[in-house]
């Protein structure tokens, strides 16, 4: 996951794996990332490839196309093919923009 952390460092927003501890969540914008699923390719008793699904979740208090453009520029720079989705979370009063992609473990 070192590659993902390096990419998140380039985005220059606070980030945490899955969630921030209660009381430690920064003000928006911020990022949570997670790897909800993995697939391994194995043969002859050994694992040859580890592929993770990665979600980068960008939280903002308003639609922020500048932040989205920055995230997309950095993902493009790293040649990461991603799918993008967006949802308003009324209970949190936050927009969540999710970038989903697959990545090999480094």
Order of alpha helices (4+ residues) and beta strands (2+ residues): alpha-beta-beta-beta-alpha-beta-beta
